[in-house]
Amino acid sequence: MYSFLIVLFMLVCFALTFVILIQSSKGGGLAGTFGGMDTMGSLFGGRGSAPFLQKVTAVLAIAFLLISLLMGMMTRGSVSQESLVQQERERMESSPARTLPQVPQQPVPTQPVVPTEQ
């Protein structure tokens, strides 16, 4: 289910990007690449493609938001609440190296040892 949502999310992302790019802006946008405004106007009616592309953009944006929220809600319960530092500390404390016998440490001399001349 989650894999399907990721694939659907990617398709919606690419479609939304494409639809936004082909909308004509003050500079013409990429809409002129597909034959200019004359072709788009005859295909989508007298007012051109603006209302159609605006509706498609709105629908894709809503789909983007809903899929994002759904995927976030699905992963919310599976994420550990511990930080990575805490997880690593627990892993190190339970490692086999902690169960090995410890070598007793040599007592540290309080005064420096001065070599005597012979």
C-alpha positions as CSV (number, residue, x, y, z in Angstrom):
1,M,0.0,0.0,0.0
2,Y,2.8,2.4,0.9
3,S,4.7,1.6,-2.3
4,F,1.6,2.3,-4.3
5,L,1.2,5.7,-2.6
6,I,4.8,6.6,-3.3
7,V,4.4,5.8,-7.0
8,L,1.1,7.7,-7.1
9,F,2.8,10.6,-5.3
10,M,5.6,10.7,-7.8
11,L,3.2,10.7,-10.7
12,V,1.1,13.5,-9.1
13,C,4.4,15.5,-8.6
14,F,5.5,15.2,-12.2
15,A,2.0,16.0,-13.5
16,L,1.7,19.0,-11.3
17,T,5.1,20.3,-12.4
18,F,4.2,19.8,-16.0
19,V,0.8,21.5,-15.7
20,I,2.3,24.5,-13.9
21,L,5.0,24.9,-16.5
22,I,2.6,24.8,-19.5
23,Q,0.4,27.5,-18.1
24,S,0.9,30.8,-19.9
25,S,2.2,33.6,-17.8
26,K,2.9,37.2,-18.7
27,G,6.1,36.1,-20.4
28,G,4.3,33.4,-22.4
29,G,5.6,30.4,-20.4
30,L,6.0,27.0,-22.0
31,A,2.5,27.3,-23.5
32,G,4.0,28.9,-26.6
33,T,6.1,25.8,-27.1
34,F,3.1,23.7,-28.0
35,G,2.0,25.8,-31.0
36,G,1.3,29.1,-29.3
37,M,-1.9,30.5,-27.9
38,D,-3.8,30.0,-31.2
39,T,-3.6,26.2,-31.0
40,M,-4.4,26.1,-27.3
41,G,-7.3,28.5,-27.9
42,S,-8.9,26.4,-30.6
43,L,-8.4,23.2,-28.6
44,F,-9.9,24.4,-25.4
45,G,-12.4,27.0,-26.7
46,G,-12.5,30.8,-27.0
47,R,-11.0,31.6,-23.7
48,G,-8.0,29.3,-24.2
49,S,-6.6,26.7,-21.8
50,A,-6.4,28.9,-18.7
51,P,-9.6,27.8,-16.9
52,F,-8.9,24.1,-17.7
53,L,-5.3,24.2,-16.6
54,Q,-6.3,26.1,-13.4
55,K,-8.8,23.4,-12.5
56,V,-6.3,20.6,-13.3
57,T,-3.7,22.4,-11.1
58,A,-6.1,22.7,-8.3
59,V,-7.1,19.0,-8.5
60,L,-3.5,17.9,-8.6
61,A,-2.5,20.2,-5.7
62,I,-5.3,18.7,-3.6
63,A,-4.2,15.2,-4.5
64,F,-0.6,16.1,-3.6
65,L,-1.7,17.4,-0.2
66,L,-4.0,14.4,0.6
67,I,-1.4,11.8,-0.4
68,S,1.3,13.6,1.6
69,L,-0.9,13.6,4.7
70,L,-1.9,10.0,4.2
71,M,1.7,8.9,3.9
72,G,2.7,11.0,6.9
73,M,0.0,9.4,9.0
74,M,1.0,5.9,7.9
75,T,4.7,6.4,8.9
76,R,3.9,8.3,12.1
77,G,3.4,5.1,14.2
78,S,6.4,3.2,12.8
79,V,9.0,5.9,13.6
80,S,11.0,5.4,16.8
81,Q,10.6,8.1,19.3
82,E,14.2,7.7,20.6
83,S,17.0,9.8,19.1
84,L,19.7,8.2,17.1
85,V,22.2,8.9,19.9
86,Q,20.1,7.0,22.4
87,Q,19.7,4.1,20.0
88,E,23.4,3.9,19.4
89,R,24.1,4.1,23.2
90,E,21.8,1.2,23.8
91,R,23.4,-0.8,21.0
92,M,26.9,-0.1,22.5
93,E,25.7,-1.1,26.0
94,S,24.4,-4.4,24.8
95,S,27.4,-5.3,22.7
96,P,29.4,-8.4,23.5
97,A,32.5,-6.3,24.2
98,R,30.9,-5.0,27.4
99,T,30.6,-8.5,28.8
100,L,34.3,-9.4,28.5
101,P,36.3,-9.4,31.7
102,Q,38.0,-6.2,32.4
103,V,41.8,-6.0,33.0
104,P,42.6,-4.4,36.4
105,Q,44.3,-1.1,36.0
106,Q,47.7,-0.3,37.5
107,P,47.6,2.2,40.3
108,V,48.7,5.6,39.2
109,P,51.7,6.9,41.1
110,T,51.1,10.1,43.0
111,Q,54.7,11.3,42.7
112,P,56.7,11.2,39.5
113,V,59.3,8.5,39.5
114,V,62.8,10.0,39.1
115,P,65.4,7.6,37.8
116,T,68.4,7.2,40.0
117,E,71.9,7.3,38.6
118,Q,74.0,4.3,39.3
